[in-house]
């Protein structure tokens, strides 16, 4: 499973992109990634108008893409995004 998170917007407008591939993770981390991705995909992403200085997230899970604003981010998506961003930085 491959998960890509691209964050753009924010006060400085700096974009960043992080990718995590379960094939490069140990078994526990791969299982965590798969559970978080599954949980996120079961929740609809509400549409919200663009907000000044808010982050926008483009998330792709094995090619299944969603775009969302931080102002309307469901907790399941937030958990996945935070995990990917933290794991990709380590």
Secondary structure, DSSP 8 states (H G I E B T S, - for coil): -EEEEEEEETTT---EEEEEEGGGS-HHHHHHHHHHHHHHHTS--------TT-EEEEEEETTEEEEEEGGG--HHHHHHHHHHHHHHH-
